[in-house]
């Protein structure tokens, strides 16, 4: 089985709408009048969750009206947040058909279908004409892509529609390698090392530069994420588990995978790093 098919299968097990709606009802949400805030506990799978999306959105600084590409959009949480908060239009792509269907369904439920759309596609073969977008970003995606050089080159040609004088923005928020050492699998993005390709930020900078990008900023968000993890752990001990969280879709195996990611973060093996670049 190809890496792409393994990745799609890894996430596709959790792409059903019914358990999510059941959990939302159990949490007291009106599933016929959902908001993006209602979905935030379950549609943000990356380290730092919604807080990280908020910070990333500010760093991206896409202008209102821009059409941007979300590479590896999952069930659409960040895309919906950016559209609602910054007035952009977002096209999201994902390898997992179940996620694409669920992302579309949730987007309709929160009334953003006129500004956010999703389609099944491979980041290494983007199905768009050159210069189709004003900007692009990915969140916790490249850890599943071995050929990151091609990913960045594909993005470069896809994101430069109506490029402003300062250049179109490409943002990356990924788990990156900090130190040499064995990662404790399973992890949220991979059950084994066969589909995990975690690289250091220096490699990203090299690839971006070779593809014609200028690095604007780089930020290690480890301290913020560790604080969020600590606060979540205290809340769990105080209030017990919630019906809403990444485990809602990812299932009972999520606890071990999340704990392993936290362990790798605490051991200094990995870090959630944000890089903002512009097309030269």
Protein Blocks (a to p, Z undefined) as FASTA:
>chain_A
ZZklmmmmmmmmmmcfklmmmmmmmnopafklccfklmmmmmccbghijmlmmmmmmmno
paehiacddehjlnolmmmmmmmmnopacddddfblklmmmmmmmmmmnopmmmgccddd
dfklccbdehkbfbdcdehkllmpmblmlmmmmmmmmmmgoiafkopaddddddddfbgc
ddddddfkbcbfklgccddfklmmmmmmmnopacfbdcdfklmmmmmmmmmmmmmmmnop
afbdfklmnommlmmmmmmmmmmmmnomaccdddddddZZ
